């Protein structure tokens, strides 16, 4: 397939998304026969059938779905290439695939999304929310927001700042076990923690606290192990144990009294926040615009 002739791909995408050769041709300002011929020739070039055609409808085949996704990305990259030196006022187009930690997405990023989407109405955004570390390259992400250390030196990370951590428990839990005033109280009063790790079965992170110029870990008992931020918070609200969580996520519970901060002088180390992209020198305008926006959204919550 010749890169200099992308018109058949554009016609195919328009037909697939409108479900009609007639409507696609009208939208593109071409004859229906030209649209039909272009798609048929494209199918011959790639060697598979891309569309199921009936007298009433046009729909993608399985191969067509895969080709459609890649074709949209290709046209978006070409658009970025043409607008590399264009003014920021040029509209952003194409698909942007990002991954966000679940709690940050729910409490902060998604509520702010309407303004971003309104500012870029031609941009299609795919948002994954997970607390595991996704593989940017294998899973096809343009950008991910990562909490904690990066680990993979082949990735490019832009540090944004640090999320303040808070030790907390529910009033009901503290009424049962007592309010700890020191690390010694945690063991003397036989406190229990809710264990968190992104992979169930992995060793829990433990209760971290400052120790001189570094940090140490105290192993507290606890019968509940969870692997998601929402479940971690829900378990604390239910009175099942102590947690160490970002203020960004549980701040509203502290304000309402549903959770109470404890031993504030012994907080877990602040959590590094970074925007991460795959190792490549040139980022598309839509990725750069999203990274700038998400940095602005998170700045009020960072140290």
C-alpha positions as YAML, in Angstrom:
chain: A
units: angstrom
residues:
- id: 1
  name: UNK
  ca: [0.00, 0.00, 0.00]
- id: 2
  name: UNK
  ca: [1.42, 3.37, -1.02]
- id: 3
  name: UNK
  ca: [1.75, 5.91, 1.78]
- id: 4
  name: UNK
  ca: [1.25, 8.75, -0.66]
- id: 5
  name: UNK
  ca: [-2.31, 7.65, -1.36]
- id: 6
  name: UNK
  ca: [-4.29, 7.54, 1.88]
- id: 7
  name: UNK
  ca: [-7.64, 8.39, 0.31]
- id: 8
  name: UNK
  ca: [-8.88, 4.74, 0.19]
- id: 9
  name: UNK
  ca: [-8.16, 4.43, 3.92]
- id: 10
  name: UNK
  ca: [-10.08, 7.62, 4.67]
- id: 11
  name: UNK
  ca: [-13.00, 6.39, 2.55]
- id: 12
  name: UNK
  ca: [-12.98, 3.00, 4.28]
- id: 13
  name: UNK
  ca: [-12.97, 4.60, 7.76]
- id: 14
  name: UNK
  ca: [-15.86, 6.90, 6.82]
- id: 15
  name: UNK
  ca: [-17.93, 4.03, 5.35]
- id: 16
  name: UNK
  ca: [-17.26, 1.84, 8.41]
- id: 17
  name: UNK
  ca: [-18.24, 4.55, 10.87]
- id: 18
  name: UNK
  ca: [-21.33, 5.74, 8.98]
- id: 19
  name: UNK
  ca: [-22.44, 2.20, 8.05]
- id: 20
  name: UNK
  ca: [-23.30, 3.30, 4.53]
- id: 21
  name: UNK
  ca: [-21.50, 3.91, 1.24]
- id: 22
  name: UNK
  ca: [-24.11, 6.49, 0.27]
- id: 23
  name: UNK
  ca: [-23.80, 8.52, 3.48]
- id: 24
  name: UNK
  ca: [-20.00, 8.25, 3.44]
- id: 25
  name: UNK
  ca: [-19.82, 9.44, -0.16]
- id: 26
  name: UNK
  ca: [-22.09, 12.39, 0.63]
- id: 27
  name: UNK
  ca: [-19.98, 13.26, 3.67]
- id: 28
  name: UNK
  ca: [-16.76, 13.17, 1.63]
- id: 29
  name: UNK
  ca: [-18.26, 14.92, -1.41]
- id: 30
  name: UNK
  ca: [-17.56, 12.06, -3.83]
- id: 31
  name: UNK
  ca: [-19.63, 9.68, -5.94]
- id: 32
  name: UNK
  ca: [-20.91, 6.49, -4.31]
- id: 33
  name: UNK
  ca: [-19.28, 4.40, -7.04]
- id: 34
  name: UNK
  ca: [-15.91, 5.95, -6.30]
- id: 35
  name: UNK
  ca: [-16.29, 5.08, -2.62]
- id: 36
  name: UNK
  ca: [-17.25, 1.49, -3.42]
- id: 37
  name: UNK
  ca: [-14.36, 1.06, -5.86]
- id: 38
  name: UNK
  ca: [-11.84, 2.51, -3.40]
- id: 39
  name: UNK
  ca: [-12.85, 0.13, -0.62]
- id: 40
  name: UNK
  ca: [-12.89, -2.88, -2.94]
- id: 41
  name: UNK
  ca: [-9.40, -2.01, -4.19]
- id: 42
  name: UNK
  ca: [-8.22, -1.56, -0.58]
- id: 43
  name: UNK
  ca: [-9.51, -5.06, 0.28]
- id: 44
  name: UNK
  ca: [-7.59, -6.46, -2.69]
- id: 45
  name: UNK
  ca: [-4.43, -4.70, -1.56]
- id: 46
  name: UNK
  ca: [-4.56, -5.98, 2.03]
- id: 47
  name: UNK
  ca: [-5.85, -9.43, 1.00]
- id: 48
  name: UNK
  ca: [-8.85, -9.69, 3.33]
- id: 49
  name: UNK
  ca: [-12.51, -8.69, 3.33]
- id: 50
  name: UNK
  ca: [-12.95, -5.62, 5.53]
- id: 51
  name: UNK
  ca: [-16.71, -5.08, 5.25]
- id: 52
  name: UNK
  ca: [-19.83, -7.23, 5.20]
- id: 53
  name: UNK
  ca: [-22.19, -5.72, 2.61]
- id: 54
  name: UNK
  ca: [-25.93, -6.32, 2.37]
- id: 55
  name: UNK
  ca: [-28.66, -4.33, 0.65]
- id: 56
  name: UNK
  ca: [-29.56, -2.76, 4.00]
- id: 57
  name: UNK
  ca: [-26.31, -2.33, 5.88]
- id: 58
  name: UNK
  ca: [-22.54, -2.27, 5.87]
- id: 59
  name: UNK
  ca: [-20.61, -3.56, 8.86]
- id: 60
  name: UNK
  ca: [-17.03, -4.46, 9.72]
- id: 61
  name: UNK
  ca: [-15.67, -8.00, 9.56]
- id: 62
  name: UNK
  ca: [-13.38, -9.19, 12.35]
- id: 63
  name: UNK
  ca: [-10.38, -8.35, 10.16]
- id: 64
  name: UNK
  ca: [-12.05, -5.06, 9.34]
- id: 65
  name: UNK
  ca: [-12.30, -4.11, 13.03]
- id: 66
  name: UNK
  ca: [-8.60, -4.66, 13.54]
- id: 67
  name: UNK
  ca: [-7.74, -2.79, 10.34]
- id: 68
  name: UNK
  ca: [-10.10, 0.08, 11.24]
- id: 69
  name: UNK
  ca: [-8.39, 0.67, 14.60]
- id: 70
  name: UNK
  ca: [-4.92, 0.73, 13.03]
- id: 71
  name: UNK
  ca: [-6.11, 2.85, 10.11]
- id: 72
  name: UNK
  ca: [-7.51, 5.51, 12.42]
- id: 73
  name: UNK
  ca: [-4.21, 5.67, 14.27]
- id: 74
  name: UNK
  ca: [-2.34, 5.93, 10.97]
- id: 75
  name: UNK
  ca: [-4.41, 8.87, 9.77]
- id: 76
  name: UNK
  ca: [-4.03, 10.57, 13.15]
- id: 77
  name: UNK
  ca: [-0.24, 10.21, 12.93]
- id: 78
  name: UNK
  ca: [-0.24, 11.65, 9.41]
- id: 79
  name: UNK
  ca: [-2.35, 14.54, 10.67]
- id: 80
  name: UNK
  ca: [0.18, 15.11, 13.47]
- id: 81
  name: UNK
  ca: [3.03, 15.06, 10.94]
- id: 82
  name: UNK
  ca: [1.34, 17.69, 8.78]
- id: 83
  name: UNK
  ca: [0.59, 19.88, 11.79]
- id: 84
  name: UNK
  ca: [3.95, 19.43, 13.55]
- id: 85
  name: UNK
  ca: [4.74, 23.11, 13.21]
- id: 86
  name: UNK
  ca: [1.15, 24.32, 13.23]
- id: 87
  name: UNK
  ca: [-0.32, 26.72, 15.74]
- id: 88
  name: UNK
  ca: [-1.75, 25.25, 18.94]
- id: 89
  name: UNK
  ca: [-5.10, 26.54, 17.69]
- id: 90
  name: UNK
  ca: [-5.22, 23.76, 15.08]
- id: 91
  name: UNK
  ca: [-7.75, 21.16, 16.25]
- id: 92
  name: UNK
  ca: [-6.47, 17.92, 17.76]
- id: 93
  name: UNK
  ca: [-7.74, 14.81, 16.01]
- id: 94
  name: UNK
  ca: [-7.37, 11.06, 16.35]
- id: 95
  name: UNK
  ca: [-7.42, 8.54, 19.16]
- id: 96
  name: UNK
  ca: [-5.56, 8.88, 22.44]
- id: 97
  name: UNK
  ca: [-5.17, 5.77, 24.62]
- id: 98
  name: UNK
  ca: [-4.18, 6.36, 28.25]
- id: 99
  name: UNK
  ca: [-4.03, 4.43, 31.52]
- id: 100
  name: UNK
  ca: [-4.72, 5.97, 34.93]
- id: 101
  name: UNK
  ca: [-4.65, 4.63, 38.51]
- id: 102
  name: UNK
  ca: [-8.25, 3.83, 39.42]
- id: 103
  name: UNK
  ca: [-8.65, 6.18, 42.37]
- id: 104
  name: UNK
  ca: [-6.94, 9.13, 40.67]
- id: 105
  name: UNK
  ca: [-9.14, 8.58, 37.63]
- id: 106
  name: UNK
  ca: [-12.34, 8.38, 39.67]
- id: 107
  name: UNK
  ca: [-11.78, 11.25, 42.08]
- id: 108
  name: UNK
  ca: [-9.77, 13.75, 40.03]
- id: 109
  name: UNK
  ca: [-9.17, 13.13, 36.33]
- id: 110
  name: UNK
  ca: [-12.58, 11.97, 35.09]
- id: 111
  name: UNK
  ca: [-14.51, 14.75, 36.89]
- id: 112
  name: UNK
  ca: [-12.27, 17.27, 35.09]
- id: 113
  name: UNK
  ca: [-12.58, 15.60, 31.68]
- id: 114
  name: UNK
  ca: [-15.62, 17.56, 30.38]
- id: 115
  name: UNK
  ca: [-13.51, 20.70, 29.97]
- id: 116
  name: UNK
  ca: [-10.76, 18.82, 28.11]
- id: 117
  name: UNK
  ca: [-13.22, 17.03, 25.82]
- id: 118
  name: UNK
  ca: [-15.08, 20.27, 25.12]
- id: 119
  name: UNK
  ca: [-11.81, 21.97, 24.18]
- id: 120
  name: UNK
  ca: [-10.91, 19.11, 21.78]
- id: 121
  name: UNK
  ca: [-14.20, 17.79, 20.32]
- id: 122
  name: UNK
  ca: [-12.48, 15.93, 17.46]
- id: 123
  name: UNK
  ca: [-10.29, 13.90, 19.83]
- id: 124
  name: UNK
  ca: [-11.29, 10.33, 20.77]
- id: 125
  name: UNK
  ca: [-10.09, 9.30, 24.22]
- id: 126
  name: UNK
  ca: [-9.75, 5.70, 25.47]
- id: 127
  name: UNK
  ca: [-9.22, 5.58, 29.23]
- id: 128
  name: UNK
  ca: [-8.06, 2.45, 31.03]
- id: 129
  name: UNK
  ca: [-8.17, 2.45, 34.84]
- id: 130
  name: UNK
  ca: [-6.15, -0.13, 36.70]
- id: 131
  name: UNK
  ca: [-3.85, -0.37, 39.72]
- id: 132
  name: UNK
  ca: [-1.40, -2.73, 37.99]
- id: 133
  name: UNK
  ca: [1.54, -1.54, 35.90]
- id: 134
  name: UNK
  ca: [0.47, -1.87, 32.27]
- id: 135
  name: UNK
  ca: [2.90, -2.54, 29.42]
- id: 136
  name: UNK
  ca: [2.83, 0.63, 27.32]
- id: 137
  name: UNK
  ca: [4.20, -0.96, 24.17]
- id: 138
  name: UNK
  ca: [2.46, -4.34, 24.25]
- id: 139
  name: UNK
  ca: [-0.90, -2.86, 25.24]
- id: 140
  name: UNK
  ca: [-0.68, 0.13, 22.93]
- id: 141
  name: UNK
  ca: [-0.89, 3.04, 25.38]
- id: 142
  name: UNK
  ca: [0.16, 6.51, 24.30]
- id: 143
  name: UNK
  ca: [0.63, 7.71, 27.86]
- id: 144
  name: UNK
  ca: [0.15, 6.40, 31.40]
- id: 145
  name: UNK
  ca: [0.00, 8.08, 34.78]
- id: 146
  name: UNK
  ca: [2.09, 6.10, 37.22]
- id: 147
  name: UNK
  ca: [2.31, 6.21, 41.02]
- id: 148
  name: UNK
  ca: [5.53, 5.13, 42.70]
- id: 149
  name: UNK
  ca: [8.85, 4.12, 41.12]
- id: 150
  name: UNK
  ca: [8.96, 3.49, 37.36]
- id: 151
  name: UNK
  ca: [11.38, 0.57, 37.32]
- id: 152
  name: UNK
  ca: [11.65, 0.27, 33.52]
- id: 153
  name: UNK
  ca: [14.60, 2.35, 32.31]
- id: 154
  name: UNK
  ca: [13.49, 2.06, 28.67]
- id: 155
  name: UNK
  ca: [10.51, 4.33, 29.37]
- id: 156
  name: UNK
  ca: [10.48, 8.11, 29.47]
- id: 157
  name: UNK
  ca: [9.03, 9.52, 32.70]
- id: 158
  name: UNK
  ca: [8.09, 13.11, 33.44]
- id: 159
  name: UNK
  ca: [7.96, 13.52, 37.26]
- id: 160
  name: UNK
  ca: [5.03, 15.68, 38.33]
- id: 161
  name: UNK
  ca: [5.51, 15.74, 42.09]
- id: 162
  name: UNK
  ca: [4.61, 13.81, 45.21]
- id: 163
  name: UNK
  ca: [1.24, 12.75, 46.62]
- id: 164
  name: UNK
  ca: [1.00, 13.20, 50.39]
- id: 165
  name: UNK
  ca: [0.08, 10.04, 52.24]
- id: 166
  name: UNK
  ca: [-2.19, 9.79, 55.28]
- id: 167
  name: UNK
  ca: [-2.64, 7.16, 58.02]
- id: 168
  name: UNK
  ca: [-6.35, 6.68, 58.64]
- id: 169
  name: UNK
  ca: [-9.06, 4.53, 60.20]
- id: 170
  name: UNK
  ca: [-12.79, 4.72, 60.77]
- id: 171
  name: UNK
  ca: [-14.24, 6.10, 64.05]
- id: 172
  name: UNK
  ca: [-15.84, 2.70, 64.73]
- id: 173
  name: UNK
  ca: [-12.50, 0.92, 64.36]
- id: 174
  name: UNK
  ca: [-10.75, 3.42, 66.67]
- id: 175
  name: UNK
  ca: [-13.51, 3.06, 69.27]
- id: 176
  name: UNK
  ca: [-12.81, -0.67, 69.32]
- id: 177
  name: UNK
  ca: [-8.99, -0.65, 69.34]
- id: 178
  name: UNK
  ca: [-8.13, 2.80, 70.68]
- id: 179
  name: UNK
  ca: [-6.50, 5.81, 69.01]
- id: 180
  name: UNK
  ca: [-2.75, 5.18, 68.52]
- id: 181
  name: UNK
  ca: [-0.47, 8.12, 69.43]
- id: 182
  name: UNK
  ca: [2.83, 6.42, 68.57]
- id: 183
  name: UNK
  ca: [4.33, 3.48, 66.70]
- id: 184
  name: UNK
  ca: [4.49, 1.60, 69.98]
- id: 185
  name: UNK
  ca: [0.73, 2.00, 70.38]
- id: 186
  name: UNK
  ca: [0.18, 0.20, 67.08]
- id: 187
  name: UNK
  ca: [1.53, -2.99, 68.60]
- id: 188
  name: UNK
  ca: [0.55, -2.41, 72.24]
- id: 189
  name: UNK
  ca: [-3.09, -1.83, 71.30]
- id: 190
  name: UNK
  ca: [-2.97, -4.79, 68.87]
- id: 191
  name: UNK
  ca: [-4.00, -2.77, 65.83]
- id: 192
  name: UNK
  ca: [-4.76, -4.45, 62.53]
- id: 193
  name: UNK
  ca: [-4.00, -3.21, 59.05]
- id: 194
  name: UNK
  ca: [-5.68, -3.82, 55.72]
- id: 195
  name: UNK
  ca: [-3.01, -5.35, 53.48]
- id: 196
  name: UNK
  ca: [-2.64, -3.93, 49.98]
- id: 197
  name: UNK
  ca: [-0.70, -5.20, 46.97]
- id: 198
  name: UNK
  ca: [-1.50, -4.89, 43.26]
- id: 199
  name: UNK
  ca: [-1.24, -8.68, 42.85]
- id: 200
  name: UNK
  ca: [-3.12, -10.90, 45.27]
- id: 201
  name: UNK
  ca: [-0.75, -13.42, 46.76]
- id: 202
  name: UNK
  ca: [2.21, -11.04, 46.60]
- id: 203
  name: UNK
  ca: [3.82, -9.89, 49.82]
- id: 204
  name: UNK
  ca: [1.91, -6.90, 51.29]
- id: 205
  name: UNK
  ca: [3.72, -3.58, 51.40]
- id: 206
  name: UNK
  ca: [3.66, -3.36, 55.20]
- id: 207
  name: UNK
  ca: [3.16, -0.34, 57.46]
- id: 208
  name: UNK
  ca: [5.79, 2.20, 56.42]
- id: 209
  name: UNK
  ca: [7.05, 4.99, 58.68]
- id: 210
  name: UNK
  ca: [9.91, 7.53, 58.71]
- id: 211
  name: UNK
  ca: [13.08, 6.32, 60.43]
- id: 212
  name: UNK
  ca: [15.74, 9.01, 60.54]
- id: 213
  name: UNK
  ca: [16.68, 9.98, 56.99]
- id: 214
  name: UNK
  ca: [15.00, 6.91, 55.54]
- id: 215
  name: UNK
  ca: [11.90, 4.76, 56.02]
- id: 216
  name: UNK
  ca: [11.29, 1.46, 57.77]
- id: 217
  name: UNK
  ca: [8.45, -1.05, 57.70]
- id: 218
  name: UNK
  ca: [6.41, -2.41, 60.57]
- id: 219
  name: UNK
  ca: [4.62, -5.70, 60.02]
- id: 220
  name: UNK
  ca: [1.13, -5.41, 61.48]
- id: 221
  name: UNK
  ca: [-1.37, -8.26, 61.52]
- id: 222
  name: UNK
  ca: [-4.42, -8.20, 59.28]
- id: 223
  name: UNK
  ca: [-6.72, -10.82, 57.82]
- id: 224
  name: UNK
  ca: [-7.85, -8.84, 54.76]
- id: 225
  name: UNK
  ca: [-5.75, -8.52, 51.59]
- id: 226
  name: UNK
  ca: [-6.97, -6.33, 48.70]
- id: 227
  name: UNK
  ca: [-5.61, -5.31, 45.30]
- id: 228
  name: UNK
  ca: [-7.60, -2.19, 44.40]
- id: 229
  name: UNK
  ca: [-7.63, 1.32, 45.83]
- id: 230
  name: UNK
  ca: [-11.42, 1.43, 46.01]
- id: 231
  name: UNK
  ca: [-11.62, -1.80, 47.99]
- id: 232
  name: UNK
  ca: [-8.82, -0.59, 50.25]
- id: 233
  name: UNK
  ca: [-10.77, 2.56, 51.11]
- id: 234
  name: UNK
  ca: [-14.08, 0.70, 51.40]
- id: 235
  name: UNK
  ca: [-12.53, -1.74, 53.87]
- id: 236
  name: UNK
  ca: [-11.27, 1.14, 56.01]
- id: 237
  name: UNK
  ca: [-14.70, 2.80, 55.94]
- id: 238
  name: UNK
  ca: [-16.18, -0.51, 57.07]
- id: 239
  name: UNK
  ca: [-13.89, -0.52, 60.12]
- id: 240
  name: UNK
  ca: [-11.76, -3.47, 59.07]
- id: 241
  name: UNK
  ca: [-8.38, -1.93, 59.82]
- id: 242
  name: UNK
  ca: [-5.86, 0.86, 59.37]
- id: 243
  name: UNK
  ca: [-4.78, 2.15, 55.95]
- id: 244
  name: UNK
  ca: [-2.06, 4.35, 54.47]
- id: 245
  name: UNK
  ca: [-3.50, 6.11, 51.44]
- id: 246
  name: UNK
  ca: [-3.00, 9.26, 49.33]
- id: 247
  name: UNK
  ca: [-4.79, 12.34, 50.64]
- id: 248
  name: UNK
  ca: [-6.08, 12.87, 47.09]
- id: 249
  name: UNK
  ca: [-8.26, 9.78, 47.41]
- id: 250
  name: UNK
  ca: [-9.47, 9.90, 51.02]
- id: 251
  name: UNK
  ca: [-9.49, 13.64, 51.69]
- id: 252
  name: UNK
  ca: [-13.25, 13.84, 51.36]
- id: 253
  name: UNK
  ca: [-13.68, 11.08, 53.95]
- id: 254
  name: UNK
  ca: [-11.42, 12.92, 56.39]
- id: 255
  name: UNK
  ca: [-13.44, 16.11, 55.87]
- id: 256
  name: UNK
  ca: [-16.73, 14.32, 56.48]
- id: 257
  name: UNK
  ca: [-15.44, 12.39, 59.51]
- id: 258
  name: UNK
  ca: [-15.98, 9.00, 57.87]
- id: 259
  name: UNK
  ca: [-12.23, 8.44, 58.36]
- id: 260
  name: UNK
  ca: [-9.89, 9.91, 60.97]
- id: 261
  name: UNK
  ca: [-6.18, 10.65, 60.49]
- id: 262
  name: UNK
  ca: [-3.88, 8.98, 63.04]
- id: 263
  name: UNK
  ca: [-0.22, 9.43, 64.03]
- id: 264
  name: UNK
  ca: [0.40, 12.23, 61.47]
- id: 265
  name: UNK
  ca: [4.10, 12.43, 62.40]
- id: 266
  name: UNK
  ca: [4.65, 8.92, 61.04]
- id: 267
  name: UNK
  ca: [3.16, 9.07, 57.56]
- id: 268
  name: UNK
  ca: [4.28, 6.79, 54.76]
- id: 269
  name: UNK
  ca: [6.69, 8.40, 52.29]
- id: 270
  name: UNK
  ca: [5.01, 10.63, 49.73]
- id: 271
  name: UNK
  ca: [4.13, 8.80, 46.51]
- id: 272
  name: UNK
  ca: [5.93, 9.88, 43.32]
- id: 273
  name: UNK
  ca: [3.61, 10.76, 40.43]
- id: 274
  name: UNK
  ca: [4.88, 10.56, 36.85]
- id: 275
  name: UNK
  ca: [3.56, 10.70, 33.32]
- id: 276
  name: UNK
  ca: [5.17, 7.91, 31.33]
- id: 277
  name: UNK
  ca: [5.49, 7.36, 27.58]
- id: 278
  name: UNK
  ca: [7.30, 4.75, 25.50]
- id: 279
  name: UNK
  ca: [10.85, 5.50, 24.42]
- id: 280
  name: UNK
  ca: [10.40, 7.76, 21.42]
- id: 281
  name: UNK
  ca: [11.75, 11.19, 20.66]
- id: 282
  name: UNK
  ca: [8.69, 12.83, 19.10]
- id: 283
  name: UNK
  ca: [5.33, 12.87, 20.84]
- id: 284
  name: UNK
  ca: [2.17, 13.69, 18.92]
- id: 285
  name: UNK
  ca: [0.44, 16.98, 19.60]
- id: 286
  name: UNK
  ca: [-2.52, 15.21, 21.18]
- id: 287
  name: UNK
  ca: [-0.26, 13.34, 23.64]
- id: 288
  name: UNK
  ca: [1.59, 16.52, 24.54]
- id: 289
  name: UNK
  ca: [-1.69, 18.39, 25.02]
- id: 290
  name: UNK
  ca: [-3.10, 15.66, 27.27]
- id: 291
  name: UNK
  ca: [0.07, 15.50, 29.36]
- id: 292
  name: UNK
  ca: [0.04, 19.26, 29.89]
- id: 293
  name: UNK
  ca: [-3.65, 19.18, 30.85]
- id: 294
  name: UNK
  ca: [-3.31, 16.30, 33.31]
- id: 295
  name: UNK
  ca: [-0.31, 18.02, 34.93]
- id: 296
  name: UNK
  ca: [-2.43, 21.14, 35.46]
- id: 297
  name: UNK
  ca: [-5.26, 19.07, 36.96]
- id: 298
  name: UNK
  ca: [-2.99, 17.28, 39.44]
- id: 299
  name: UNK
  ca: [-0.75, 20.17, 40.50]
- id: 300
  name: UNK
  ca: [-3.01, 21.34, 43.40]
- id: 301
  name: UNK
  ca: [-2.71, 17.86, 44.98]
- id: 302
  name: UNK
  ca: [1.07, 17.54, 44.75]
- id: 303
  name: UNK
  ca: [3.91, 18.52, 47.07]
...
